[in-house]
Amino acid sequence: MSSSRTSGTALPLYLQISEALTREIAAGRLADGERLAPERQLAQTYGTTVRTLRKALSELEKQGMLERIQGSGNYIRTTQTLPSVYSMFRLELPGGGGLPTADILSVTACEKPADLPEFGSSPRGTRIRRLRYLDSTIIAVEEIWLDASAGHVDPAQLSDSLYRYYRLQLGFWISRAEDRVSLGTVPDWAPAQFTRPPGTTVGFIERLSWAQELAPVEFSRTWFDTERALYVQRLT
């Protein structure tokens, strides 16, 4: 992960590494019982220090996904549920895994347009548009609508994981989501960096997300390049 994104809105580097490893485990690229490379070698792979790497490995150990054996090494231990900041992020590279990151294109508080489904309790919402990556590969553009009743969104505080931002900054967490996957056309606001021009047919995900209330609090639309990413849902 030498291409790790380390901007002010990115996750701390140790969390980027632990999340990348978690997604490698979920994709089956790191198997139960597999011994990881030596820590110095891993640190070089992720472009970090051994100290930061060990902090990342400690996160995996806390979640029961890693066993550290003194004098022997670090061994993968898989479980049925893999806790992750990105546990609800379903897009992966064609070979599996990939660390999700994002560039924020715009954050706007406004009236909800008529083409959105019903969600939340307010006629207003915060619209967040982002360019999405897996590792350094551009894979999608997305538009997220958060109901205004959920709180004020500070663009300067947003991180690559909106769900983590909701929990830490707004005091609620997303407990479940419903996805509808189909085909859609790239919107006209998509930036030039995206791999497909506006109007092109691509993969399309519509998601309603619930927090602790009966009504969904968020609605999102994601347009993704099917040659660069796949929608993956694992059943355990």
CYANA upper distance limits for C-alpha pairs under 8 A (distance plus 0.5 A):
  1 MET  CA     17 ILE  CA      8.50
  1 MET  CA     45 THR  CA      6.84
  1 MET  CA     46 TYR  CA      5.25
  1 MET  CA     47 GLY  CA      7.66
  1 MET  CA    135 ASP  CA      7.36
  2 SER  CA     45 THR  CA      6.81
  2 SER  CA     46 TYR  CA      5.64
  2 SER  CA     47 GLY  CA      5.73
  3 SER  CA    135 ASP  CA      7.19
  3 SER  CA    136 SER  CA      6.44
  4 SER  CA     13 LEU  CA      8.46
  4 SER  CA     16 GLN  CA      8.22
  4 SER  CA     46 TYR  CA      8.08
  4 SER  CA    135 ASP  CA      7.31
  4 SER  CA    136 SER  CA      7.98
  5 ARG  CA     10 ALA  CA      6.99
  5 ARG  CA    101 THR  CA      7.87
  6 THR  CA     10 ALA  CA      6.08
  6 THR  CA     11 LEU  CA      8.09
  6 THR  CA     12 PRO  CA      8.18
  6 THR  CA     13 LEU  CA      7.53
  9 THR  CA    156 ALA  CA      8.00
  9 THR  CA    157 GLN  CA      7.27
  9 THR  CA    158 LEU  CA      6.43
  9 THR  CA    159 SER  CA      5.00
  9 THR  CA    160 ASP  CA      6.98
 10 ALA  CA    101 THR  CA      7.88
 10 ALA  CA    159 SER  CA      5.85
 10 ALA  CA    160 ASP  CA      5.93
 11 LEU  CA     15 LEU  CA      6.73
 11 LEU  CA     16 GLN  CA      6.52
 11 LEU  CA    159 SER  CA      6.80
 11 LEU  CA    160 ASP  CA      6.86
 11 LEU  CA    161 SER  CA      8.18
 12 PRO  CA     16 GLN  CA      6.84
 13 LEU  CA     17 ILE  CA      6.80
 13 LEU  CA     52 THR  CA      8.05
 14 TYR  CA     18 SER  CA      6.79
 14 TYR  CA     52 THR  CA      6.19
 14 TYR  CA     53 LEU  CA      6.88
 14 TYR  CA     55 LYS  CA      6.59
 14 TYR  CA     56 ALA  CA      5.11
 15 LEU  CA     19 GLU  CA      6.39
 15 LEU  CA     56 ALA  CA      6.61
 15 LEU  CA     59 GLU  CA      8.40
 16 GLN  CA     20 ALA  CA      6.54
 16 GLN  CA     99 LEU  CA      7.72
 17 ILE  CA     21 LEU  CA      6.72
 17 ILE  CA     46 TYR  CA      7.74
 17 ILE  CA     53 LEU  CA      7.92
 17 ILE  CA     56 ALA  CA      6.50
 18 SER  CA     22 THR  CA      6.60
 18 SER  CA     56 ALA  CA      5.44
 18 SER  CA     57 LEU  CA      7.04
 18 SER  CA     59 GLU  CA      7.09
 18 SER  CA     60 LEU  CA      6.87
 19 GLU  CA     23 ARG  CA      6.72
 19 GLU  CA     84 SER  CA      6.95
 19 GLU  CA     85 VAL  CA      7.54
 19 GLU  CA     86 TYR  CA      7.99
 19 GLU  CA     99 LEU  CA      7.38
 20 ALA  CA     24 GLU  CA      6.78
 20 ALA  CA     97 GLY  CA      7.81
 20 ALA  CA     98 GLY  CA      6.88
 20 ALA  CA     99 LEU  CA      5.56
 21 LEU  CA     25 ILE  CA      6.74
 22 THR  CA     26 ALA  CA      6.71
 22 THR  CA     60 LEU  CA      8.22
 22 THR  CA     82 LEU  CA      7.58
 22 THR  CA     84 SER  CA      7.46
 23 ARG  CA     27 ALA  CA      6.54
 23 ARG  CA     96 GLY  CA      8.49
 23 ARG  CA     97 GLY  CA      5.43
 23 ARG  CA     98 GLY  CA      7.28
 23 ARG  CA     99 LEU  CA      7.88
 24 GLU  CA     28 GLY  CA      6.86
 24 GLU  CA     29 ARG  CA      5.77
 24 GLU  CA     30 LEU  CA      6.31
 24 GLU  CA     96 GLY  CA      7.60
 24 GLU  CA     97 GLY  CA      5.57
 24 GLU  CA     98 GLY  CA      7.94
 25 ILE  CA     29 ARG  CA      6.35
 25 ILE  CA     30 LEU  CA      5.21
 25 ILE  CA     31 ALA  CA      6.99
 25 ILE  CA     78 THR  CA      7.79
 26 ALA  CA     30 LEU  CA      8.48
 26 ALA  CA     82 LEU  CA      7.65
 26 ALA  CA     97 GLY  CA      7.96
 27 ALA  CA     96 GLY  CA      5.66
 27 ALA  CA     97 GLY  CA      6.13
 28 GLY  CA     96 GLY  CA      8.39
 29 ARG  CA     96 GLY  CA      7.97
 30 LEU  CA     34 GLU  CA      7.09
 30 LEU  CA     76 ILE  CA      7.65
 31 ALA  CA     76 ILE  CA      7.14
 31 ALA  CA     77 ARG  CA      8.40
 31 ALA  CA     78 THR  CA      7.91
 32 ASP  CA     75 TYR  CA      8.29
 32 ASP  CA     76 ILE  CA      5.69
 32 ASP  CA     77 ARG  CA      5.49
 32 ASP  CA     78 THR  CA      5.79
 33 GLY  CA     75 TYR  CA      6.04
 33 GLY  CA     76 ILE  CA      5.56
 33 GLY  CA     77 ARG  CA      6.43
 34 GLU  CA     75 TYR  CA      5.97
 34 GLU  CA     76 ILE  CA      5.85
 35 ARG  CA     73 GLY  CA      7.21
 35 ARG  CA     74 ASN  CA      6.19
 35 ARG  CA     75 TYR  CA      4.95
 35 ARG  CA     76 ILE  CA      6.97
 36 LEU  CA     73 GLY  CA      7.67
 36 LEU  CA     74 ASN  CA      6.09
 36 LEU  CA     75 TYR  CA      6.56
 36 LEU  CA     76 ILE  CA      7.87
 37 ALA  CA     41 GLN  CA      6.84
 37 ALA  CA     42 LEU  CA      6.55
 38 PRO  CA     42 LEU  CA      6.73
 38 PRO  CA     73 GLY  CA      7.55
 39 GLU  CA     43 ALA  CA      6.49
 39 GLU  CA     50 VAL  CA      6.95
 39 GLU  CA     53 LEU  CA      7.79
 39 GLU  CA     54 ARG  CA      8.20
 40 ARG  CA     44 GLN  CA      6.86
 40 ARG  CA     49 THR  CA      8.50
 40 ARG  CA     50 VAL  CA      6.48
 41 GLN  CA     45 THR  CA      6.79
 42 LEU  CA     46 TYR  CA      6.78
 42 LEU  CA     53 LEU  CA      8.03
 43 ALA  CA     47 GLY  CA      6.44
 43 ALA  CA     48 THR  CA      5.63
 43 ALA  CA     49 THR  CA      6.09
 43 ALA  CA     50 VAL  CA      5.93
 43 ALA  CA     53 LEU  CA      6.32
 44 GLN  CA     48 THR  CA      6.73
 44 GLN  CA     49 THR  CA      8.06
 48 THR  CA     52 THR  CA      7.00
 48 THR  CA     53 LEU  CA      7.34
 49 THR  CA     53 LEU  CA      6.75
 50 VAL  CA     54 ARG  CA      6.56
 51 ARG  CA     55 LYS  CA      6.94
 52 THR  CA     56 ALA  CA      6.92
 53 LEU  CA     57 LEU  CA      6.75
 54 ARG  CA     58 SER  CA      6.56
 55 LYS  CA     59 GLU  CA      7.07
 56 ALA  CA     60 LEU  CA      7.26
 57 LEU  CA     61 GLU  CA      6.69
 57 LEU  CA     66 LEU  CA      7.87
 58 SER  CA     62 LYS  CA      6.66
 59 GLU  CA     63 GLN  CA      7.04
 60 LEU  CA     64 GLY  CA      6.90
 60 LEU  CA     65 MET  CA      5.72
 60 LEU  CA     66 LEU  CA      6.02
 61 GLU  CA     65 MET  CA      6.15
 61 GLU  CA     66 LEU  CA      5.09
 61 GLU  CA     67 GLU  CA      6.75
 61 GLU  CA     68 ARG  CA      8.12
 63 GLN  CA     82 LEU  CA      8.41
 63 GLN  CA     83 PRO  CA      7.48
 64 GLY  CA     77 ARG  CA      7.21
 64 GLY  CA     78 THR  CA      8.15
 64 GLY  CA     79 THR  CA      7.98
 65 MET  CA     76 ILE  CA      6.39
 65 MET  CA     77 ARG  CA      5.05
 65 MET  CA     78 THR  CA      5.91
 65 MET  CA     79 THR  CA      7.37
 65 MET  CA     82 LEU  CA      8.30
 66 LEU  CA     74 ASN  CA      7.12
 66 LEU  CA     75 TYR  CA      6.07
 66 LEU  CA     76 ILE  CA      5.24
 66 LEU  CA     77 ARG  CA      5.65
 66 LEU  CA     78 THR  CA      8.42
 67 GLU  CA     74 ASN  CA      6.23
 67 GLU  CA     75 TYR  CA      5.59
 67 GLU  CA     76 ILE  CA      6.92
 67 GLU  CA     77 ARG  CA      7.07
 68 ARG  CA     72 SER  CA      8.50
 68 ARG  CA     73 GLY  CA      6.50
 68 ARG  CA     74 ASN  CA      4.98
 68 ARG  CA     75 TYR  CA      6.84
 69 ILE  CA     73 GLY  CA      5.92
 69 ILE  CA     74 ASN  CA      6.70
 69 ILE  CA     75 TYR  CA      8.25
 78 THR  CA     82 LEU  CA      8.21
 80 GLN  CA    236 THR  CA      6.77
 81 THR  CA    236 THR  CA      8.37
 82 LEU  CA     87 SER  CA      7.94
 83 PRO  CA     87 SER  CA      6.96
 85 VAL  CA    161 SER  CA      7.42
 85 VAL  CA    163 TYR  CA      8.07
 85 VAL  CA    164 ARG  CA      7.17
 86 TYR  CA    100 PRO  CA      8.21
 86 TYR  CA    161 SER  CA      7.63
 88 MET  CA    177 ALA  CA      8.34
 90 ARG  CA    231 TYR  CA      5.93
 90 ARG  CA    232 VAL  CA      5.75
 90 ARG  CA    233 GLN  CA      6.81
 91 LEU  CA    229 ALA  CA      6.58
 91 LEU  CA    230 LEU  CA      5.96
 91 LEU  CA    231 TYR  CA      5.12
 91 LEU  CA    232 VAL  CA      6.56
 92 GLU  CA     96 GLY  CA      5.87
 92 GLU  CA     97 GLY  CA      5.63
 92 GLU  CA     98 GLY  CA      6.50
 92 GLU  CA    134 LEU  CA      7.64
 92 GLU  CA    229 ALA  CA      5.89
 92 GLU  CA    230 LEU  CA      5.94
 92 GLU  CA    231 TYR  CA      7.03
 92 GLU  CA    232 VAL  CA      7.27
 93 LEU  CA     97 GLY  CA      6.30
 93 LEU  CA     98 GLY  CA      6.42
 93 LEU  CA    134 LEU  CA      7.32
 93 LEU  CA    228 ARG  CA      6.77
 93 LEU  CA    229 ALA  CA      5.17
 93 LEU  CA    230 LEU  CA      6.81
 94 PRO  CA    227 GLU  CA      8.37
 94 PRO  CA    228 ARG  CA      7.04
 94 PRO  CA    229 ALA  CA      6.08
 94 PRO  CA    230 LEU  CA      6.47
 98 GLY  CA    134 LEU  CA      5.31
 98 GLY  CA    135 ASP  CA      5.79
 99 LEU  CA    133 TYR  CA      8.24
 99 LEU  CA    134 LEU  CA      5.55
 99 LEU  CA    135 ASP  CA      5.43
100 PRO  CA    132 ARG  CA      7.57
100 PRO  CA    133 TYR  CA      6.13
100 PRO  CA    134 LEU  CA      5.17
100 PRO  CA    135 ASP  CA      6.94
100 PRO  CA    160 ASP  CA      7.89
101 THR  CA    132 ARG  CA      6.47
101 THR  CA    133 TYR  CA      5.66
101 THR  CA    134 LEU  CA      6.89
101 THR  CA    135 ASP  CA      7.67
101 THR  CA    160 ASP  CA      5.69
101 THR  CA    161 SER  CA      8.25
102 ALA  CA    130 ARG  CA      6.70
102 ALA  CA    131 LEU  CA      6.02
102 ALA  CA    132 ARG  CA      5.01
102 ALA  CA    133 TYR  CA      6.38
102 ALA  CA    160 ASP  CA      5.98
103 ASP  CA    130 ARG  CA      6.01
103 ASP  CA    131 LEU  CA      5.60
103 ASP  CA    132 ARG  CA      7.09
104 ILE  CA    128 ILE  CA      7.96
104 ILE  CA    129 ARG  CA      6.73
104 ILE  CA    130 ARG  CA      5.03
104 ILE  CA    131 LEU  CA      7.06
105 LEU  CA    128 ILE  CA      8.09
105 LEU  CA    129 ARG  CA      5.82
105 LEU  CA    130 ARG  CA      5.57
105 LEU  CA    131 LEU  CA      7.39
106 SER  CA    127 ARG  CA      8.33
106 SER  CA    128 ILE  CA      6.33
106 SER  CA    129 ARG  CA      5.82
106 SER  CA    130 ARG  CA      7.67
107 VAL  CA    126 THR  CA      7.38
107 VAL  CA    127 ARG  CA      6.19
107 VAL  CA    128 ILE  CA      5.12
107 VAL  CA    129 ARG  CA      7.13
107 VAL  CA    155 PRO  CA      6.99
108 THR  CA    126 THR  CA      6.07
108 THR  CA    127 ARG  CA      5.60
108 THR  CA    128 ILE  CA      7.08
109 ALA  CA    124 ARG  CA      7.79
109 ALA  CA    125 GLY  CA      6.31
109 ALA  CA    126 THR  CA      4.85
109 ALA  CA    127 ARG  CA      6.71
110 CYS  CA    124 ARG  CA      6.09
110 CYS  CA    125 GLY  CA      6.29
110 CYS  CA    126 THR  CA      6.89
110 CYS  CA    127 ARG  CA      7.90
111 GLU  CA    123 PRO  CA      6.51
111 GLU  CA    124 ARG  CA      4.75
111 GLU  CA    125 GLY  CA      6.71
112 LYS  CA    116 LEU  CA      7.60
112 LYS  CA    123 PRO  CA      6.45
112 LYS  CA    124 ARG  CA      5.72
112 LYS  CA    125 GLY  CA      6.45
116 LEU  CA    219 PHE  CA      8.41
117 PRO  CA    219 PHE  CA      8.34
119 PHE  CA    147 ASP  CA      7.73
119 PHE  CA    208 LEU  CA      8.45
119 PHE  CA    215 ALA  CA      6.66
119 PHE  CA    216 PRO  CA      5.65
119 PHE  CA    217 VAL  CA      6.37
119 PHE  CA    218 GLU  CA      7.25
119 PHE  CA    219 PHE  CA      7.74
120 GLY  CA    147 ASP  CA      5.87
120 GLY  CA    149 SER  CA      7.81
120 GLY  CA    215 ALA  CA      6.31
120 GLY  CA    216 PRO  CA      6.23
120 GLY  CA    217 VAL  CA      5.31
120 GLY  CA    218 GLU  CA      7.79
121 SER  CA    147 ASP  CA      7.66
121 SER  CA    149 SER  CA      7.23
122 SER  CA    147 ASP  CA      6.80
122 SER  CA    148 ALA  CA      6.47
122 SER  CA    149 SER  CA      6.63
123 PRO  CA    148 ALA  CA      8.35
124 ARG  CA    147 ASP  CA      7.03
124 ARG  CA    148 ALA  CA      5.98
125 GLY  CA    145 TRP  CA      6.60
125 GLY  CA    146 LEU  CA      5.89
125 GLY  CA    147 ASP  CA      4.94
125 GLY  CA    148 ALA  CA      4.84
125 GLY  CA    149 SER  CA      8.43
126 THR  CA    144 ILE  CA      8.40
126 THR  CA    145 TRP  CA      6.03
126 THR  CA    146 LEU  CA      5.66
126 THR  CA    147 ASP  CA      7.05
126 THR  CA    148 ALA  CA      6.78
126 THR  CA    153 VAL  CA      7.70
127 ARG  CA    143 GLU  CA      7.27
127 ARG  CA    144 ILE  CA      6.13
127 ARG  CA    145 TRP  CA      5.14
127 ARG  CA    146 LEU  CA      7.17
128 ILE  CA    143 GLU  CA      6.12
128 ILE  CA    144 ILE  CA      5.52
128 ILE  CA    145 TRP  CA      6.94
129 ARG  CA    141 VAL  CA      7.90
129 ARG  CA    142 GLU  CA      6.19
129 ARG  CA    143 GLU  CA      4.99
129 ARG  CA    144 ILE  CA      6.89
130 ARG  CA    141 VAL  CA      6.25
130 ARG  CA    142 GLU  CA      5.88
130 ARG  CA    143 GLU  CA      7.10
131 LEU  CA    138 ILE  CA      7.87
131 LEU  CA    140 ALA  CA      6.58
131 LEU  CA    141 VAL  CA      5.09
131 LEU  CA    142 GLU  CA      7.08
131 LEU  CA    191 PRO  CA      8.43
131 LEU  CA    194 PHE  CA      7.98
132 ARG  CA    138 ILE  CA      6.45
132 ARG  CA    139 ILE  CA      6.37
132 ARG  CA    140 ALA  CA      5.48
132 ARG  CA    141 VAL  CA      6.25
132 ARG  CA    142 GLU  CA      7.83
133 TYR  CA    137 THR  CA      5.69
133 TYR  CA    138 ILE  CA      4.88
133 TYR  CA    139 ILE  CA      5.88
133 TYR  CA    140 ALA  CA      7.43
134 LEU  CA    138 ILE  CA      7.12
134 LEU  CA    139 ILE  CA      7.20
137 THR  CA    228 ARG  CA      8.24
138 ILE  CA    194 PHE  CA      7.15
138 ILE  CA    195 THR  CA      7.64
138 ILE  CA    228 ARG  CA      8.40
139 ILE  CA    194 PHE  CA      8.13
139 ILE  CA    195 THR  CA      8.00
139 ILE  CA    224 PHE  CA      6.18
139 ILE  CA    225 ASP  CA      6.05
139 ILE  CA    228 ARG  CA      6.35
139 ILE  CA    229 ALA  CA      6.59
140 ALA  CA    194 PHE  CA      7.69
140 ALA  CA    222 THR  CA      7.18
140 ALA  CA    223 TRP  CA      5.97
140 ALA  CA    224 PHE  CA      4.63
140 ALA  CA    225 ASP  CA      6.66
141 VAL  CA    190 ALA  CA      7.18
141 VAL  CA    194 PHE  CA      7.88
141 VAL  CA    222 THR  CA      6.36
141 VAL  CA    223 TRP  CA      5.95
141 VAL  CA    224 PHE  CA      7.11
142 GLU  CA    220 SER  CA      7.62
142 GLU  CA    221 ARG  CA      6.05
142 GLU  CA    222 THR  CA      4.70
142 GLU  CA    223 TRP  CA      6.68
143 GLU  CA    220 SER  CA      6.07
143 GLU  CA    221 ARG  CA      5.73
143 GLU  CA    222 THR  CA      6.96
144 ILE  CA    218 GLU  CA      7.72
144 ILE  CA    219 PHE  CA      6.48
144 ILE  CA    220 SER  CA      4.70
144 ILE  CA    221 ARG  CA      6.96
145 TRP  CA    218 GLU  CA      6.12
145 TRP  CA    219 PHE  CA      5.67
145 TRP  CA    220 SER  CA      6.42
146 LEU  CA    150 ALA  CA      7.56
146 LEU  CA    217 VAL  CA      6.73
146 LEU  CA    218 GLU  CA      5.10
146 LEU  CA    219 PHE  CA      7.19
147 ASP  CA    151 GLY  CA      8.47
147 ASP  CA    217 VAL  CA      6.07
147 ASP  CA    218 GLU  CA      6.60
148 ALA  CA    152 HIS  CA      7.65
150 ALA  CA    170 LEU  CA      7.68
150 ALA  CA    217 VAL  CA      7.70
151 GLY  CA    170 LEU  CA      6.75
152 HIS  CA    170 LEU  CA      8.34
153 VAL  CA    158 LEU  CA      8.34
154 ASP  CA    158 LEU  CA      7.19
157 GLN  CA    165 TYR  CA      8.32
158 LEU  CA    162 LEU  CA      7.35
158 LEU  CA    165 TYR  CA      6.77
159 SER  CA    164 ARG  CA      8.24
159 SER  CA    165 TYR  CA      6.91
161 SER  CA    165 TYR  CA      6.98
162 LEU  CA    166 TYR  CA      6.62
163 TYR  CA    167 ARG  CA      6.85
163 TYR  CA    173 TRP  CA      7.06
163 TYR  CA    174 ILE  CA      6.97
164 ARG  CA    168 LEU  CA      6.64
164 ARG  CA    173 TRP  CA      8.24
165 TYR  CA    169 GLN  CA      5.98
165 TYR  CA    170 LEU  CA      7.59
166 TYR  CA    170 LEU  CA      5.34
166 TYR  CA    171 GLY  CA      6.72
166 TYR  CA    172 PHE  CA      6.29
166 TYR  CA    173 TRP  CA      6.55
167 ARG  CA    171 GLY  CA      5.39
167 ARG  CA    172 PHE  CA      5.34
167 ARG  CA    173 TRP  CA      5.40
168 LEU  CA    172 PHE  CA      8.39
172 PHE  CA    211 ALA  CA      7.07
172 PHE  CA    212 GLN  CA      8.00
173 TRP  CA    211 ALA  CA      6.04
173 TRP  CA    212 GLN  CA      8.05
174 ILE  CA    209 SER  CA      7.01
174 ILE  CA    210 TRP  CA      6.12
174 ILE  CA    211 ALA  CA      4.93
174 ILE  CA    212 GLN  CA      8.15
175 SER  CA    209 SER  CA      8.22
175 SER  CA    210 TRP  CA      6.48
175 SER  CA    211 ALA  CA      5.80
175 SER  CA    212 GLN  CA      7.64
176 ARG  CA    209 SER  CA      6.47
176 ARG  CA    210 TRP  CA      5.99
176 ARG  CA    211 ALA  CA      7.66
177 ALA  CA    207 ARG  CA      7.10
177 ALA  CA    208 LEU  CA      6.13
177 ALA  CA    209 SER  CA      4.77
177 ALA  CA    210 TRP  CA      6.63
178 GLU  CA    207 ARG  CA      5.98
178 GLU  CA    208 LEU  CA      5.85
178 GLU  CA    209 SER  CA      7.00
179 ASP  CA    205 ILE  CA      6.94
179 ASP  CA    206 GLU  CA      6.16
179 ASP  CA    207 ARG  CA      5.00
179 ASP  CA    208 LEU  CA      7.29
180 ARG  CA    205 ILE  CA      6.13
180 ARG  CA    206 GLU  CA      5.65
180 ARG  CA    207 ARG  CA      6.92
181 VAL  CA    203 GLY  CA      7.91
181 VAL  CA    204 PHE  CA      6.20
181 VAL  CA    205 ILE  CA      5.07
181 VAL  CA    206 GLU  CA      7.05
182 SER  CA    203 GLY  CA      6.66
182 SER  CA    204 PHE  CA      5.64
182 SER  CA    205 ILE  CA      6.94
183 LEU  CA    201 THR  CA      7.05
183 LEU  CA    202 VAL  CA      6.20
183 LEU  CA    203 GLY  CA      5.24
183 LEU  CA    204 PHE  CA      5.36
184 GLY  CA    201 THR  CA      6.01
184 GLY  CA    202 VAL  CA      6.09
184 GLY  CA    203 GLY  CA      6.61
184 GLY  CA    204 PHE  CA      5.60
184 GLY  CA    223 TRP  CA      7.41
185 THR  CA    198 PRO  CA      7.50
185 THR  CA    199 GLY  CA      5.44
185 THR  CA    200 THR  CA      5.65
185 THR  CA    201 THR  CA      4.95
185 THR  CA    202 VAL  CA      6.48
185 THR  CA    204 PHE  CA      8.44
185 THR  CA    223 TRP  CA      8.00
186 VAL  CA    190 ALA  CA      7.40
186 VAL  CA    196 ARG  CA      7.68
186 VAL  CA    197 PRO  CA      7.24
186 VAL  CA    198 PRO  CA      5.10
186 VAL  CA    199 GLY  CA      5.52
186 VAL  CA    200 THR  CA      5.97
186 VAL  CA    201 THR  CA      7.05
186 VAL  CA    202 VAL  CA      7.34
186 VAL  CA    223 TRP  CA      6.80
187 PRO  CA    198 PRO  CA      5.81
187 PRO  CA    199 GLY  CA      6.97
188 ASP  CA    198 PRO  CA      5.48
188 ASP  CA    199 GLY  CA      7.67
189 TRP  CA    198 PRO  CA      8.15
190 ALA  CA    194 PHE  CA      7.19
190 ALA  CA    197 PRO  CA      8.12
190 ALA  CA    198 PRO  CA      7.09
192 ALA  CA    197 PRO  CA      7.88
195 THR  CA    225 ASP  CA      7.67
196 ARG  CA    200 THR  CA      6.79
196 ARG  CA    225 ASP  CA      7.79
202 VAL  CA    223 TRP  CA      6.78
202 VAL  CA    224 PHE  CA      6.44
202 VAL  CA    225 ASP  CA      6.24
202 VAL  CA    226 THR  CA      7.02
203 GLY  CA    223 TRP  CA      6.16
203 GLY  CA    224 PHE  CA      5.54
203 GLY  CA    225 ASP  CA      6.81
203 GLY  CA    226 THR  CA      6.49
204 PHE  CA    221 ARG  CA      7.67
204 PHE  CA    222 THR  CA      6.13
204 PHE  CA    223 TRP  CA      5.18
204 PHE  CA    224 PHE  CA      6.83
205 ILE  CA    220 SER  CA      8.43
205 ILE  CA    221 ARG  CA      6.16
205 ILE  CA    222 THR  CA      5.55
205 ILE  CA    223 TRP  CA      7.13
206 GLU  CA    219 PHE  CA      7.91
206 GLU  CA    220 SER  CA      6.28
206 GLU  CA    221 ARG  CA      5.21
206 GLU  CA    222 THR  CA      7.12
207 ARG  CA    219 PHE  CA      6.10
207 ARG  CA    220 SER  CA      5.67
207 ARG  CA    221 ARG  CA      7.03
208 LEU  CA    216 PRO  CA      6.66
208 LEU  CA    217 VAL  CA      8.18
208 LEU  CA    218 GLU  CA      6.33
208 LEU  CA    219 PHE  CA      5.16
208 LEU  CA    220 SER  CA      7.20
209 SER  CA    216 PRO  CA      5.81
209 SER  CA    217 VAL  CA      6.58
209 SER  CA    218 GLU  CA      5.63
209 SER  CA    219 PHE  CA      6.86
210 TRP  CA    214 LEU  CA      7.94
210 TRP  CA    215 ALA  CA      7.19
210 TRP  CA    216 PRO  CA      4.74
210 TRP  CA    217 VAL  CA      6.00
210 TRP  CA    218 GLU  CA      7.42
211 ALA  CA    216 PRO  CA      7.37
211 ALA  CA    217 VAL  CA      6.96
213 GLU  CA    217 VAL  CA      8.37
224 PHE  CA    229 ALA  CA      7.51
225 ASP  CA    229 ALA  CA      6.62
226 THR  CA    230 LEU  CA      6.49
